[in-house]
Amino acid sequence: MAKTLQLQFTTELGKTASLSIENPKEPIDPLIVKQSMTAIVESNVFNSTSGAFTGIKGASLVDRSVETIPIS
């Protein structure tokens, strides 16, 4: 199973942009996630098609499993 931490941000145009981090260190500490997201917004390093990140919208830990179907 693959886990991905999805960080969602608001942008200058009022839309949502996200960053995905594969195989994040667990357990996930919500305080560290929030501090990291705040640092990302304040650093103004990332830009999306709808502008720079202006705020924090949310974060999700997505757990995904893939099962290969034999077709031969």
VMD Tcl script that builds the backbone (N, CA, C; Angstrom):
set m [mol new atoms 216]
animate dup $m
set s [atomselect $m all]
$s set {name element resname resid chain x y z} {
  {N N MET 1 A 0.834 -1.181 0.000}
  {CA C MET 1 A 0.000 0.000 0.000}
  {C C MET 1 A 0.880 1.246 0.000}
  {N N ALA 2 A 0.500 2.194 -0.814}
  {CA C ALA 2 A 1.246 3.442 -0.920}
  {C C ALA 2 A 0.477 4.540 -0.202}
  {N N LYS 3 A 1.197 5.319 0.599}
  {CA C LYS 3 A 0.566 6.440 1.295}
  {C C LYS 3 A 1.125 7.743 0.742}
  {N N THR 4 A 0.247 8.722 0.641}
  {CA C THR 4 A 0.619 10.037 0.141}
  {C C THR 4 A 0.021 11.098 1.058}
  {N N LEU 5 A 0.849 12.057 1.442}
  {CA C LEU 5 A 0.368 13.200 2.211}
  {C C LEU 5 A 0.053 14.307 1.219}
  {N N GLN 6 A -1.210 14.708 1.160}
  {CA C GLN 6 A -1.628 15.759 0.238}
  {C C GLN 6 A -1.860 17.048 1.021}
  {N N LEU 7 A -1.124 18.081 0.634}
  {CA C LEU 7 A -1.237 19.387 1.274}
  {C C LEU 7 A -1.996 20.313 0.333}
  {N N GLN 8 A -3.060 20.924 0.821}
  {CA C GLN 8 A -3.898 21.783 -0.011}
  {C C GLN 8 A -3.784 23.234 0.454}
  {N N PHE 9 A -3.591 24.117 -0.529}
  {CA C PHE 9 A -3.393 25.538 -0.263}
  {C C PHE 9 A -4.384 26.366 -1.069}
  {N N THR 10 A -4.743 27.536 -0.548}
  {CA C THR 10 A -5.499 28.501 -1.339}
  {C C THR 10 A -4.490 29.340 -2.119}
  {N N THR 11 A -4.950 29.889 -3.247}
  {CA C THR 11 A -4.060 30.668 -4.108}
  {C C THR 11 A -4.569 32.097 -4.271}
  {N N GLU 12 A -3.778 32.909 -4.941}
  {CA C GLU 12 A -4.126 34.320 -5.163}
  {C C GLU 12 A -5.470 34.495 -5.856}
  {N N LEU 13 A -5.832 33.567 -6.733}
  {CA C LEU 13 A -7.101 33.675 -7.457}
  {C C LEU 13 A -8.250 32.968 -6.747}
  {N N GLY 14 A -8.028 32.549 -5.490}
  {CA C GLY 14 A -9.090 31.913 -4.718}
  {C C GLY 14 A -9.321 30.458 -5.054}
  {N N LYS 15 A -8.415 29.856 -5.774}
  {CA C LYS 15 A -8.546 28.442 -6.129}
  {C C LYS 15 A -7.720 27.596 -5.166}
  {N N THR 16 A -7.745 26.280 -5.380}
  {CA C THR 16 A -6.991 25.351 -4.544}
  {C C THR 16 A -5.859 24.734 -5.346}
  {N N ALA 17 A -4.678 24.698 -4.736}
  {CA C ALA 17 A -3.519 24.023 -5.323}
  {C C ALA 17 A -3.029 23.019 -4.286}
  {N N SER 18 A -2.391 21.948 -4.745}
  {CA C SER 18 A -1.931 20.949 -3.788}
  {C C SER 18 A -0.518 20.471 -4.091}
  {N N LEU 19 A 0.129 20.010 -3.035}
  {CA C LEU 19 A 1.428 19.351 -3.117}
  {C C LEU 19 A 1.240 17.950 -2.559}
  {N N SER 20 A 1.868 16.963 -3.187}
  {CA C SER 20 A 1.776 15.586 -2.722}
  {C C SER 20 A 3.151 15.095 -2.304}
  {N N ILE 21 A 3.210 14.452 -1.145}
  {CA C ILE 21 A 4.450 13.893 -0.620}
  {C C ILE 21 A 4.247 12.396 -0.478}
  {N N GLU 22 A 5.004 11.626 -1.252}
  {CA C GLU 22 A 4.869 10.176 -1.212}
  {C C GLU 22 A 5.621 9.592 -0.024}
  {N N ASN 23 A 5.041 8.563 0.573}
  {CA C ASN 23 A 5.632 7.826 1.693}
  {C C ASN 23 A 6.110 8.744 2.820}
  {N N PRO 24 A 5.212 9.550 3.376}
  {CA C PRO 24 A 5.617 10.455 4.455}
  {C C PRO 24 A 5.985 9.681 5.721}
  {N N LYS 25 A 6.829 10.300 6.543}
  {CA C LYS 25 A 7.229 9.693 7.808}
  {C C LYS 25 A 6.007 9.626 8.724}
  {N N GLU 26 A 5.776 8.456 9.274}
  {CA C GLU 26 A 4.637 8.278 10.176}
  {C C GLU 26 A 5.133 8.024 11.579}
  {N N PRO 27 A 4.357 8.318 12.597}
  {CA C PRO 27 A 3.010 8.868 12.515}
  {C C PRO 27 A 3.039 10.345 12.118}
  {N N ILE 28 A 1.985 10.774 11.452}
  {CA C ILE 28 A 1.871 12.160 11.009}
  {C C ILE 28 A 1.521 13.031 12.218}
  {N N ASP 29 A 2.284 14.078 12.425}
  {CA C ASP 29 A 2.030 15.019 13.520}
  {C C ASP 29 A 1.330 16.249 12.932}
  {N N PRO 30 A 0.053 16.456 13.252}
  {CA C PRO 30 A -0.693 17.583 12.680}
  {C C PRO 30 A -0.033 18.942 12.922}
  {N N LEU 31 A 0.594 19.123 14.073}
  {CA C LEU 31 A 1.251 20.397 14.372}
  {C C LEU 31 A 2.423 20.641 13.427}
  {N N ILE 32 A 3.215 19.607 13.169}
  {CA C ILE 32 A 4.351 19.741 12.251}
  {C C ILE 32 A 3.861 19.994 10.830}
  {N N VAL 33 A 2.776 19.325 10.436}
  {CA C VAL 33 A 2.213 19.546 9.099}
  {C C VAL 33 A 1.783 21.006 8.962}
  {N N LYS 34 A 1.078 21.527 9.967}
  {CA C LYS 34 A 0.612 22.920 9.911}
  {C C LYS 34 A 1.786 23.895 9.883}
  {N N GLN 35 A 2.799 23.654 10.712}
  {CA C GLN 35 A 3.979 24.527 10.729}
  {C C GLN 35 A 4.690 24.502 9.377}
  {N N SER 36 A 4.794 23.323 8.793}
  {CA C SER 36 A 5.453 23.183 7.491}
  {C C SER 36 A 4.669 23.901 6.402}
  {N N MET 37 A 3.345 23.758 6.435}
  {CA C MET 37 A 2.512 24.420 5.437}
  {C C MET 37 A 2.592 25.938 5.579}
  {N N THR 38 A 2.626 26.425 6.812}
  {CA C THR 38 A 2.768 27.867 7.052}
  {C C THR 38 A 4.096 28.361 6.490}
  {N N ALA 39 A 5.160 27.594 6.708}
  {CA C ALA 39 A 6.480 27.969 6.182}
  {C C ALA 39 A 6.472 27.997 4.657}
  {N N ILE 40 A 5.765 27.052 4.033}
  {CA C ILE 40 A 5.672 27.016 2.568}
  {C C ILE 40 A 4.970 28.277 2.058}
  {N N VAL 41 A 3.854 28.639 2.690}
  {CA C VAL 41 A 3.111 29.837 2.271}
  {C C VAL 41 A 3.970 31.089 2.464}
  {N N GLU 42 A 4.603 31.206 3.620}
  {CA C GLU 42 A 5.391 32.409 3.930}
  {C C GLU 42 A 6.640 32.547 3.065}
  {N N SER 43 A 7.197 31.419 2.623}
  {CA C SER 43 A 8.420 31.471 1.811}
  {C C SER 43 A 8.139 31.921 0.381}
  {N N ASN 44 A 6.875 31.793 -0.050}
  {CA C ASN 44 A 6.470 32.194 -1.397}
  {C C ASN 44 A 7.318 31.525 -2.487}
  {N N VAL 45 A 7.689 30.275 -2.251}
  {CA C VAL 45 A 8.534 29.531 -3.188}
  {C C VAL 45 A 7.699 28.906 -4.306}
  {N N PHE 46 A 6.503 28.450 -3.968}
  {CA C PHE 46 A 5.682 27.744 -4.944}
  {C C PHE 46 A 4.696 28.685 -5.614}
  {N N ASN 47 A 4.464 28.431 -6.898}
  {CA C ASN 47 A 3.516 29.197 -7.682}
  {C C ASN 47 A 2.712 28.205 -8.518}
  {N N SER 48 A 1.439 28.446 -8.662}
  {CA C SER 48 A 0.594 27.567 -9.470}
  {C C SER 48 A -0.004 28.371 -10.614}
  {N N THR 49 A -0.783 27.714 -11.447}
  {CA C THR 49 A -1.430 28.419 -12.554}
  {C C THR 49 A -2.435 29.453 -12.053}
  {N N SER 50 A -2.874 29.309 -10.805}
  {CA C SER 50 A -3.800 30.290 -10.226}
  {C C SER 50 A -3.095 31.216 -9.229}
  {N N GLY 51 A -1.778 31.321 -9.342}
  {CA C GLY 51 A -1.024 32.260 -8.519}
  {C C GLY 51 A -0.301 31.620 -7.356}
  {N N ALA 52 A 0.307 32.466 -6.553}
  {CA C ALA 52 A 1.085 32.012 -5.398}
  {C C ALA 52 A 0.164 31.451 -4.315}
  {N N PHE 53 A 0.729 30.616 -3.467}
  {CA C PHE 53 A -0.016 30.077 -2.333}
  {C C PHE 53 A -0.223 31.202 -1.322}
  {N N THR 54 A -1.470 31.367 -0.872}
  {CA C THR 54 A -1.779 32.451 0.061}
  {C C THR 54 A -2.275 31.963 1.417}
  {N N GLY 55 A -2.657 30.705 1.519}
  {CA C GLY 55 A -3.167 30.193 2.788}
  {C C GLY 55 A -3.237 28.687 2.801}
  {N N ILE 56 A -3.550 28.156 3.974}
  {CA C ILE 56 A -3.674 26.712 4.173}
  {C C ILE 56 A -5.147 26.337 4.057}
  {N N LYS 57 A -5.432 25.326 3.254}
  {CA C LYS 57 A -6.812 24.854 3.121}
  {C C LYS 57 A -7.024 23.549 3.886}
  {N N GLY 58 A -6.044 22.624 3.816}
  {CA C GLY 58 A -6.194 21.356 4.520}
  {C C GLY 58 A -5.095 20.379 4.154}
  {N N ALA 59 A -5.133 19.237 4.819}
  {CA C ALA 59 A -4.160 18.180 4.553}
  {C C ALA 59 A -4.858 16.835 4.703}
  {N N SER 60 A -4.424 15.863 3.893}
  {CA C SER 60 A -5.016 14.528 3.933}
  {C C SER 60 A -3.932 13.481 3.778}
  {N N LEU 61 A -4.091 12.372 4.488}
  {CA C LEU 61 A -3.218 11.225 4.297}
  {C C LEU 61 A -4.019 10.211 3.495}
  {N N VAL 62 A -3.564 9.941 2.282}
  {CA C VAL 62 A -4.277 9.044 1.376}
  {C C VAL 62 A -3.562 7.698 1.370}
  {N N ASP 63 A -4.314 6.642 1.619}
  {CA C ASP 63 A -3.787 5.280 1.629}
  {C C ASP 63 A -4.372 4.562 0.423}
  {N N ARG 64 A -3.500 4.114 -0.467}
  {CA C ARG 64 A -3.963 3.533 -1.722}
  {C C ARG 64 A -3.331 2.162 -1.910}
  {N N SER 65 A -4.135 1.209 -2.310}
  {CA C SER 65 A -3.591 -0.106 -2.643}
  {C C SER 65 A -3.957 -0.424 -4.087}
  {N N VAL 66 A -3.030 -1.074 -4.764}
  {CA C VAL 66 A -3.225 -1.432 -6.164}
  {C C VAL 66 A -3.110 -2.940 -6.291}
  {N N GLU 67 A -4.079 -3.539 -6.926}
  {CA C GLU 67 A -4.053 -4.977 -7.164}
  {C C GLU 67 A -3.964 -5.207 -8.667}
  {N N THR 68 A -2.914 -5.891 -9.079}
  {CA C THR 68 A -2.730 -6.192 -10.491}
  {C C THR 68 A -3.627 -7.359 -10.873}
  {N N ILE 69 A -4.284 -7.230 -11.998}
  {CA C ILE 69 A -5.178 -8.277 -12.491}
  {C C ILE 69 A -4.450 -9.034 -13.592}
  {N N PRO 70 A -4.216 -10.325 -13.378}
  {CA C PRO 70 A -3.532 -11.101 -14.422}
  {C C PRO 70 A -4.454 -11.281 -15.630}
  {N N ILE 71 A -3.973 -10.926 -16.804}
  {CA C ILE 71 A -4.808 -11.035 -18.002}
  {C C ILE 71 A -4.213 -11.967 -19.049}
  {N N SER 72 A -3.164 -12.677 -18.696}
  {CA C SER 72 A -2.565 -13.576 -19.687}
  {C C SER 72 A -3.014 -15.000 -19.511}
}
mol reanalyze $m
mol bondsrecalc $m
mol representation Tube
mol addrep $m
